[in-house]
């Protein structure tokens, strides 16, 4: 049981290292940050829940499911946050142009 947990932990650590290294080549967008944070958080919670529910044997499956759900939720949050930012930007731009005498 301990040996399986060690393997799963090492595998998860390697995946995190690869994803982190690949993601550092350029600045991340809000959507990408949300997906990464959601995936890591979901994988951690899923591994914990799977490990508890499966007596230590379900941690890998729980991490996989939690990571997928977390990545999806984080991506949706990032898209929503980008949309909010774009709306605020457009509103500020329109206000600025109107104050300078330009009309649409």
C-alpha positions, -999 to 999 in steps of 0.1 A, spaced: 0 0 0 28 25 9 47 15 -22 17 23 -44 12 56 -27 49 64 -33 47 56 -70 16 77 -74 32 106 -56 64 104 -77 43 102 -109 22 132 -98 54 151 -89 69 144 -124 37 155 -141 37 187 -121 74 194 -130 68 188 -167 37 210 -168 54 237 -148 85 237 -170 65 237 -202 43 265 -191 71 289 -182 82 296 -218 58 325 -221 36 346 -199 4 327 -190 -31 341 -198 -58 342 -172 -74 312 -188 -42 292 -186 -35 301 -150 -71 291 -141 -67 258 -158 -34 251 -142 -45 260 -107 -78 242 -111 -60 210 -124 -35 210 -95 -61 217 -69 -86 192 -84 -59 165 -86 -48 171 -50 -84 170 -37 -92 140 -59 -62 121 -48 -71 127 -12 -107 117 -16 -98 87 -37 -72 76 -12 -97 79 16 -126 62 -2 -105 35 -18 -83 27 12 -52 41 -5 -58 24 -38 -81 49 -54 -57 79 -51 -45 78 -87 -80 75 -102 -92 103 -79 -63 125 -89 -70 119 -126 -107 127 -123 -102 156 -100 -75 170 -122 -98 168 -153 -127 184 -135 -104 211 -119 -88 219 -153 -122 223 -169 -136 245 -141 -104 266 -140 -105 271 -177 -142 283 -175 -133 307 -147 -104 321 -168 -126 326 -198 -152 344 -176 -125 365 -160 -111 375 -194 -146 384 -206 -152 406 -175 -118 424 -181 -127 430 -218 -160 445 -209 -144 469 -183 -117 478 -209 -143 486 -236 -164 507 -211 -133 527 -200 -122 532 -237 -157 544 -247 -158 568 -217 -124 582 -226 -132 587 -262 -165 605 -253 -146 628 -228 -123 638 -257 -153 647 -279 -155 616 -301 -189 599 -305 -198 565 -318 
